[in-house]
Amino acid sequence: MNLCPMIASTTMIGHLATGPSPVACPSGNEADFMRRNQFVPHRSSYLTIPKERHKTEHMIPKLHYISQGKTPAVHLENIQKACSAGIELVQLDLSTIKKALRLTLAEDVQAITAHFQTRLIITADYKIAKTIKADGVYLEKTDASPTLVREHLFPWQTIGAGAHTLQDCESLLKKEVDYIGLGQFKTSDATETKALGLNGYTAIAEALSTETPLIGFGSITTNDVKNIISTGISGIAVSQEITADFNLIKTFNQLLNASSTQEMRHSFEKP
């Protein structure tokens, strides 16, 4: 396993990397956060989160990698490989990790994502997300309410949440989440959730007609991408397909019209 150095100091990591993390706010000071993030990254296409929800304009990549691993070491290895292959957002799933090990793992993952200027989202555990100043949190349907979680996070941190039906989506929009994970697109034997498929995605996207990004998930492969995007879905979250071959990150980005040479400016409102 060839991981980048695990350096305890986030300040030291900042000096080693090519620049500050695009959305991390280590000081907790929003004015400083704004000042440090006036840059133009040479990265893939981004989705704009409705501006009224934050004092700053937020953008998220179209491609998300949901980390996999039964142990912290496997998570770290997979995330290192994903970042090296050009992923721009990692969603850290801590569900298979013992609670006593979760904070340490999250800190180690943040050392990697900060080095690569990759966004880090924590699944479910908003307290860890705030403690390590991750870029945001992703909430499953059984997790705490986004409204409650918003009260505990920094203003610049984003909240994504999972949905399966039109009613789920409408409820989350009322709670002003920043983006919605919509799935599952396809299902496996391990889940009883009904697959939404292209017809389900089309129906929900057309009914909502929202600017809030909809991120599809659920056994998505490279063969599915063009058809999914044609339904009105904004982006995708992928796990197994990328873990099996991290070189597919480039292919997914190309299919999402996410050219690595395209520029996207992060702009911020003045306080």
C-alpha positions in Angstrom: 0.0 0.0 0.0 1.6 3.2 -1.1 -0.1 6.1 0.7 0.9 9.7 0.7 2.5 10.7 4.1 0.0 11.0 7.0 1.0 14.4 8.3 -0.7 15.5 11.5 -0.6 19.2 10.8 -3.2 20.4 8.3 -1.0 23.5 7.9 1.9 21.4 6.8 -0.3 19.5 4.4 -1.3 22.8 2.8 2.3 23.7 2.1 3.0 20.3 0.6 -0.1 20.4 -1.7 -0.4 22.5 -4.8 -2.6 24.9 -2.9 -5.3 25.1 -0.2 -8.2 22.7 -0.2 -11.0 24.2 -2.4 -13.7 24.2 0.3 -12.0 23.2 3.6 -12.0 25.9 6.3 -9.4 24.8 8.8 -9.5 28.0 10.8 -13.3 28.0 11.1 -13.1 31.7 10.0 -15.4 32.2 7.0 -13.8 35.5 5.9 -10.4 33.8 5.7 -12.0 30.9 3.9 -13.4 33.2 1.2 -10.1 35.0 0.8 -8.1 31.8 0.4 -10.5 30.3 -2.2 -10.4 32.9 -4.9 -8.9 30.6 -7.6 -9.7 29.0 -10.9 -9.1 25.2 -10.7 -8.3 23.4 -13.9 -10.8 20.6 -13.1 -14.0 19.0 -14.3 -17.5 20.3 -14.7 -19.2 21.4 -11.5 -22.8 21.7 -10.4 -23.9 24.9 -8.8 -25.8 24.7 -5.5 -28.5 27.3 -5.1 -26.8 30.4 -3.8 -29.5 31.5 -1.2 -28.6 28.6 1.0 -25.1 29.8 1.8 -23.3 33.1 2.1 -20.9 31.7 -0.4 -21.5 30.2 -3.8 -20.9 26.4 -3.7 -20.2 24.0 -6.5 -19.9 20.3 -6.4 -18.4 17.9 -9.0 -20.6 15.8 -11.2 -18.7 12.6 -10.2 -18.6 11.4 -6.6 -16.7 8.4 -5.3 -18.2 6.5 -2.4 -15.4 4.9 -0.6 -15.4 1.1 0.2 -13.5 -1.0 2.7 -14.1 -3.2 5.7 -11.0 -1.8 7.4 -9.4 1.7 7.7 -6.4 0.5 5.7 -8.6 -0.6 2.8 -10.5 2.7 2.8 -7.2 4.7 2.8 -5.7 2.6 0.0 -8.9 3.0 -2.2 -9.2 6.8 -1.5 -5.5 7.3 -2.2 -5.9 5.5 -5.6 -9.1 7.5 -6.4 -7.5 10.8 -5.7 -4.4 9.8 -7.7 -6.7 9.0 -10.6 -8.3 12.4 -10.5 -11.5 12.1 -8.4 -12.7 15.4 -7.2 -15.1 14.4 -4.4 -14.8 11.5 -2.0 -17.7 10.4 0.2 -16.4 8.6 3.2 -18.7 5.8 4.3 -17.9 4.9 7.9 -20.7 2.3 8.3 -18.3 -0.7 8.3 -15.8 0.9 10.7 -15.9 0.5 14.4 -16.9 3.7 16.1 -13.7 4.0 18.1 -11.7 4.1 14.8 -13.9 6.5 12.8 -12.5 9.8 13.8 -8.9 8.7 13.3 -9.8 7.3 9.9 -11.6 10.5 8.9 -8.6 12.6 9.9 -6.3 10.3 7.9 -8.6 10.5 4.9 -8.6 14.3 5.1 -4.8 14.3 5.0 -5.0 12.6 1.6 -7.9 14.6 0.2 -6.3 17.9 1.3 -3.1 17.0 -0.4 -5.0 16.4 -3.7 -7.4 19.3 -3.2 -10.2 16.8 -3.3 -13.5 17.5 -1.5 -14.4 15.2 1.4 -17.9 14.4 2.4 -18.7 12.3 5.5 -21.6 9.9 5.4 -24.1 10.3 8.3 -21.7 11.4 11.1 -22.1 15.2 11.0 -20.3 15.5 14.3 -17.1 14.1 12.8 -17.7 16.2 9.7 -17.7 19.3 11.8 -14.8 18.2 14.0 -12.4 17.7 11.1 -14.0 20.5 9.1 -14.9 18.3 6.2 -16.5 19.9 3.2 -19.9 18.5 4.1 -22.0 15.6 5.2 -24.3 13.1 3.4 -27.4 11.9 5.2 -29.3 8.7 4.6 -33.1 8.5 5.2 -32.6 7.0 8.7 -30.1 9.7 9.8 -30.7 13.0 11.6 -32.9 15.6 9.9 -31.0 18.0 7.6 -32.7 20.9 9.4 -31.2 19.7 12.7 -27.8 19.0 11.2 -27.6 22.4 9.6 -27.7 24.0 13.0 -24.5 22.1 14.0 -22.4 22.6 10.9 -20.3 25.6 9.8 -22.2 27.8 7.3 -19.9 26.8 4.5 -20.4 23.1 4.9 -22.8 21.4 2.5 -25.5 18.9 3.2 -26.5 16.1 0.8 -29.3 13.7 1.5 -30.6 10.4 0.1 -34.0 9.9 -1.5 -35.9 7.2 -3.3 -39.3 8.8 -4.2 -40.7 12.1 -5.4 -42.1 12.6 -2.0 -38.7 12.1 -0.4 -37.2 14.7 -2.8 -39.9 17.3 -2.1 -39.4 16.8 1.7 -35.7 17.3 1.3 -36.1 20.4 -0.8 -38.3 22.0 1.9 -35.4 21.3 4.4 -33.1 23.1 2.0 -30.5 20.4 1.4 -27.7 21.3 -1.1 -28.1 18.3 -3.3 -30.1 15.0 -3.4 -28.7 11.5 -3.9 -31.4 9.7 -5.9 -31.5 6.0 -6.1 -31.2 3.3 -6.5 -30.7 3.4 -10.2 -30.2 -0.4 -10.3 -30.4 -2.9 -7.5 -28.5 -6.0 -6.5 -29.5 -9.1 -4.5 -28.3 -7.3 -1.4 -31.1 -4.8 -1.4 -34.9 -4.9 -1.4 -35.2 -1.3 -2.7 -37.0 -1.0 -6.0 -34.8 0.2 -8.8 -35.8 3.6 -10.2 -34.2 3.1 -13.6 -34.3 5.6 -16.4 -38.1 6.0 -16.2 -38.1 6.7 -12.5 -35.3 9.3 -12.9 -37.1 11.0 -15.8 -40.4 11.2 -13.9 -38.9 12.6 -10.7 -36.6 15.1 -12.4 -39.4 16.4 -14.6 -41.8 16.7 -11.6 -39.3 18.5 -9.4 -37.9 20.9 -12.0 -35.4 22.1 -9.4 -32.0 23.8 -9.5 -30.9 21.6 -6.6 -28.5 19.0 -8.1 -29.8 15.4 -8.3 -27.0 12.8 -8.0 -27.9 9.4 -9.2 -26.5 6.3 -7.5 -26.9 2.5 -7.4 -24.7 0.1 -9.4 -24.1 2.7 -12.1 -21.6 1.7 -14.9 -19.9 3.7 -17.7 -22.5 2.3 -20.1 -25.3 4.0 -18.1 -24.0 7.5 -17.9 -25.3 9.1 -21.1 -28.8 7.8 -20.6 -28.9 8.8 -17.0 -27.8 12.4 -17.8 -30.5 12.6 -20.5 -33.2 12.1 -17.8 -32.3 15.4 -16.0 -30.1 13.9 -13.4 -27.2 16.2 -12.7 -24.4 13.8 -11.7 -23.6 10.4 -10.3 -22.1 8.7 -7.3 -20.2 5.5 -8.0 -18.7 2.9 -5.7 -18.1 -0.6 -6.9 -17.3 0.3 -10.5 -14.6 2.7 -9.6 -13.2 0.5 -6.8 -12.8 -2.3 -9.4 -10.8 0.0 -11.7 -9.8 3.4 -10.7 -8.8 4.2 -14.3 -12.5 4.5 -15.0 -12.6 7.8 -13.2 -11.3 9.5 -16.4 -13.9 7.7 -18.5 -16.7 8.7 -16.2 -15.6 12.3 -16.3 -15.4 12.2 -20.1 -18.9 10.8 -20.3 -20.2 13.5 -18.0 -18.7 16.1 -20.3 -16.2 16.9 -17.5 -13.1 17.9 -19.4 -10.0 18.2 -17.3 -9.1 21.4 -19.2 -12.4 23.2 -18.5 -12.2 26.1 -16.0 -14.8 26.8 -13.4 -14.4 29.8 -11.1 -15.5 29.6 -7.5 -17.1 33.0 -6.6 -18.1 34.3 -3.2 -20.4 37.0 -2.0 -18.8 39.6 0.2 -19.9 39.5 3.8 
